[in-house]
Amino acid sequence: MDDAHRLDTLRIEGAAAVRAAEGRLSTPVPHLEWTVGEVLEHLGGVHRRFARCLRGEVETWPDPSSVVGPTDGLAGWAQDSLAEVVAALRAADLDTDYVTWAGSRDGHWVLRRLANETTLHRWDIEAATGPPAELAPELGLDVVDEFLTVIVDDRGLAGVDDAASRDGTTLHLHATDHDDGEWFVTVTGCGLDVAHRHDKGEVALRGPASHLALWISGRFPASRLEAFGDPVLVDWWDRAFRFD
């Protein structure tokens, strides 16, 4: 996905999230233990904080409490938040580094993060309010790839305290609906070595790119995918990718 595609994705998915949330703000989102309104407020806050960073208004990543949605008119506020960050991205030099929660990152990193996070939260809201639209295959691939090569690199393996003892453990992920959807993942200490290739891992997980993206981001259990290999290791990968 290129920058233009990601910016369109951010705009379209953000608008879809607001539409799905309107009139349903108190509806629970069980897999997040939030309400729809809380998801929308979080998303709008992320958009506004990144907009401030892109405009060079802050020197450190703003605290979430610095951006709080209104008691009334939350959907309109979230729509304005989306418009604000889209405008900031259009005005930004994407080759320049900006403040983020992960330290200094360039605008391409910011755009990718915003497009993917917004898409996943759109799915969260739709899952709570009706049948959710699946992620397009290319978008699902991008979510998986960003998680493996960027998010884990920034945060390390989370959710388990024995990552170091799993050094050398391997995982093969295969998106069944796209020719470029294969990853061979090896645990290295508390991080990952990721290669785009077909290879035999101790565990293999197969499914549509959308399902792989929802699994790796904590929204689907591995049981929604075709799983091969030791069930204990399947469970370990489930826990390793669960960030707080």
C-alpha positions as CSV (number, residue, x, y, z in Angstrom):
1,M,0.0,0.0,0.0
2,D,1.3,3.4,-0.9
3,D,0.8,6.7,1.0
4,A,-2.2,7.8,-1.2
5,H,-3.9,4.5,-0.6
6,R,-3.3,4.7,3.1
7,L,-4.7,8.3,3.3
8,D,-7.8,7.2,1.5
9,T,-8.1,4.2,3.9
10,L,-7.8,6.5,6.9
11,R,-10.5,8.8,5.6
12,I,-12.9,6.1,4.5
13,E,-12.5,3.8,7.5
14,G,-12.7,6.7,10.0
15,A,-15.9,7.9,8.4
16,A,-17.3,4.4,8.6
17,A,-16.4,4.1,12.3
18,V,-18.3,7.3,13.0
19,R,-21.4,6.2,11.0
20,A,-21.5,2.8,12.8
21,A,-21.2,4.4,16.2
22,E,-23.9,7.0,15.9
23,G,-26.8,6.2,18.2
24,R,-25.0,3.2,19.6
25,L,-22.5,4.9,21.9
26,S,-23.5,2.9,25.0
27,T,-23.3,-0.5,23.2
28,P,-20.6,-2.8,24.8
29,V,-17.6,-3.9,22.7
30,P,-17.0,-7.2,24.6
31,H,-13.6,-8.1,23.2
32,L,-12.2,-4.7,24.3
33,E,-14.2,-4.3,27.5
34,W,-15.2,-0.8,26.3
35,T,-18.3,0.8,25.0
36,V,-18.7,2.0,21.4
37,G,-18.5,5.5,22.7
38,E,-15.2,4.8,24.5
39,V,-13.7,3.3,21.3
40,L,-14.8,6.4,19.4
41,E,-13.4,8.8,22.0
42,H,-10.1,6.9,22.0
43,L,-9.9,7.0,18.2
44,G,-10.7,10.7,18.1
45,G,-8.2,11.4,20.8
46,V,-5.5,9.5,18.8
47,H,-6.3,11.5,15.7
48,R,-6.1,14.8,17.5
49,R,-2.9,13.9,19.3
50,F,-1.2,12.9,16.0
51,A,-2.5,16.1,14.4
52,R,-0.8,18.1,17.1
53,C,2.5,16.2,16.5
54,L,2.3,16.6,12.7
55,R,1.8,20.4,13.1
56,G,4.8,20.6,15.4
57,E,2.8,21.8,18.4
58,V,4.3,19.4,21.0
59,E,7.7,18.2,21.9
60,T,6.5,15.0,23.6
61,W,3.7,12.6,22.9
62,P,0.5,14.1,24.5
63,D,-1.1,12.3,27.4
64,P,-4.6,10.8,26.5
65,S,-6.1,13.0,29.3
66,S,-5.2,16.1,27.2
67,V,-7.8,15.2,24.6
68,V,-11.2,14.2,25.9
69,G,-14.3,14.0,23.8
70,P,-17.5,15.9,24.8
71,T,-20.3,14.4,26.8
72,D,-22.7,15.4,24.0
73,G,-22.0,15.4,20.3
74,L,-19.2,12.8,20.5
75,A,-19.8,11.5,16.9
76,G,-19.4,15.0,15.5
77,W,-16.3,15.6,17.5
78,A,-14.8,12.3,16.3
79,Q,-15.6,13.3,12.7
80,D,-13.9,16.7,13.2
81,S,-10.9,14.8,14.7
82,L,-10.6,12.7,11.6
83,A,-10.8,15.8,9.4
84,E,-8.1,17.4,11.5
85,V,-5.6,14.6,11.2
86,V,-6.3,14.1,7.5
87,A,-5.6,17.8,6.9
88,A,-2.4,17.7,9.0
89,L,-1.2,14.7,7.0
90,R,-1.9,16.4,3.7
91,A,0.1,19.4,4.9
92,A,3.0,17.4,6.4
93,D,6.3,16.5,4.8
94,L,6.1,12.7,5.3
95,D,9.9,12.4,5.0
96,T,10.2,14.5,8.2
97,D,10.4,12.9,11.7
98,Y,7.6,13.6,14.1
99,V,6.9,12.9,17.8
100,T,5.0,9.7,18.4
101,W,4.3,7.3,21.2
102,A,7.1,5.2,19.8
103,G,9.6,8.0,19.7
104,S,10.6,10.0,16.6
105,R,9.2,8.5,13.5
106,D,8.7,9.8,10.0
107,G,5.4,10.8,8.5
108,H,5.1,7.6,6.5
109,W,5.1,5.6,9.8
110,V,2.5,7.9,11.2
111,L,0.2,7.5,8.2
112,R,0.5,3.8,8.2
113,R,-0.2,3.6,11.9
114,L,-3.2,5.8,11.7
115,A,-4.7,4.0,8.7
116,N,-4.3,0.6,10.4
117,E,-5.5,1.6,13.8
118,T,-8.5,3.4,12.5
119,T,-9.5,0.4,10.4
120,L,-9.2,-2.0,13.3
121,H,-11.3,0.3,15.5
122,R,-13.9,0.6,12.7
123,W,-14.1,-3.2,12.8
124,D,-14.5,-3.1,16.6
125,I,-17.4,-0.7,16.4
126,E,-19.1,-2.6,13.6
127,A,-18.6,-5.9,15.4
128,A,-20.5,-4.4,18.4
129,T,-23.3,-2.9,16.3
130,G,-23.9,-5.4,13.5
131,P,-22.0,-7.7,11.1
132,P,-18.6,-6.0,10.5
133,A,-17.1,-5.6,7.1
134,E,-13.9,-7.6,6.7
135,L,-10.6,-5.9,5.9
136,A,-9.7,-5.8,2.3
137,P,-6.9,-8.3,1.6
138,E,-4.2,-5.7,1.0
139,L,-5.1,-3.9,4.1
140,G,-5.2,-7.1,6.1
141,L,-1.7,-7.9,4.9
142,D,-0.5,-4.4,5.9
143,V,-1.9,-4.8,9.4
144,V,-0.1,-8.2,9.8
145,D,3.2,-6.9,8.4
146,E,3.1,-3.7,10.5
147,F,2.5,-5.7,13.6
148,L,5.3,-8.1,13.0
149,T,7.9,-5.7,11.7
150,V,7.0,-2.4,13.5
151,I,4.8,-2.9,16.6
152,V,6.7,-5.8,18.1
153,D,10.0,-4.1,17.2
154,D,8.9,-1.1,19.2
155,R,7.4,-2.9,22.2
156,G,9.0,-6.3,22.3
157,L,7.0,-9.5,22.8
158,A,4.3,-8.9,25.3
159,G,1.8,-11.0,27.2
160,V,4.2,-13.8,28.2
161,D,7.2,-13.8,30.5
162,D,9.1,-16.7,28.8
163,A,9.8,-15.1,25.4
164,A,13.6,-15.4,25.9
165,S,13.3,-19.1,26.6
166,R,11.4,-19.5,23.2
167,D,14.5,-18.4,21.3
168,G,14.4,-20.0,17.8
169,T,10.7,-20.9,17.9
170,T,9.2,-20.5,14.5
171,L,5.8,-19.5,13.0
172,H,4.5,-19.6,9.4
173,L,1.6,-17.3,8.6
174,H,-0.1,-17.7,5.2
175,A,-2.9,-15.5,3.9
176,T,-4.9,-17.7,1.6
177,D,-6.4,-14.8,-0.5
178,H,-3.3,-13.0,-1.6
179,D,-0.1,-14.1,-3.5
180,D,2.2,-12.0,-1.3
181,G,0.7,-13.1,2.1
182,E,3.4,-15.3,3.7
183,W,5.7,-14.7,6.6
184,F,8.2,-16.9,8.3
185,V,8.7,-15.6,11.9
186,T,11.5,-16.7,14.3
187,V,11.7,-15.6,18.0
188,T,15.1,-14.0,18.7
189,G,15.4,-13.2,22.4
190,C,12.4,-11.0,23.1
191,G,12.0,-9.9,19.5
192,L,11.3,-11.4,16.1
193,D,13.1,-12.0,12.9
194,V,10.6,-11.8,10.0
195,A,11.0,-13.0,6.4
196,H,8.6,-12.9,3.6
197,R,8.8,-16.5,2.4
198,H,7.3,-19.9,2.4
199,D,8.9,-22.2,5.0
200,K,7.9,-24.9,7.4
201,G,7.4,-23.5,10.9
202,E,6.8,-25.3,14.2
203,V,3.3,-23.7,14.0
204,A,1.5,-22.6,10.8
205,L,-1.7,-20.5,10.7
206,R,-3.7,-20.1,7.5
207,G,-6.7,-18.0,6.6
208,P,-7.8,-14.9,4.8
209,A,-5.7,-11.8,5.3
210,S,-8.5,-10.1,7.2
211,H,-8.7,-13.0,9.7
212,L,-4.9,-13.1,10.2
213,A,-5.0,-9.3,10.9
214,L,-7.8,-9.7,13.4
215,W,-6.0,-12.6,15.1
216,I,-2.6,-10.9,15.3
217,S,-4.3,-7.7,16.8
218,G,-6.1,-9.7,19.4
219,R,-9.6,-9.7,17.9
220,F,-9.9,-13.3,16.7
221,P,-8.8,-16.5,18.5
222,A,-6.4,-18.8,16.6
223,S,-9.4,-21.2,16.4
224,R,-10.8,-19.0,13.6
225,L,-7.8,-20.0,11.5
226,E,-6.4,-23.2,10.2
227,A,-3.8,-24.2,12.7
228,F,-1.0,-26.7,12.3
229,G,1.5,-27.8,14.8
230,D,1.7,-28.2,18.6
231,P,-1.4,-26.7,20.3
232,V,0.7,-25.6,23.2
233,L,2.8,-23.4,20.8
234,V,-0.3,-22.1,19.1
235,D,-1.5,-20.9,22.5
236,W,1.9,-19.4,23.2
237,W,1.8,-17.3,20.0
238,D,-1.8,-16.2,20.9
239,R,-0.4,-14.9,24.3
240,A,2.8,-13.5,22.9
241,F,0.8,-11.1,20.6
242,R,-1.6,-9.8,23.2
243,F,-0.6,-6.3,24.2
244,D,-2.3,-4.4,27.0
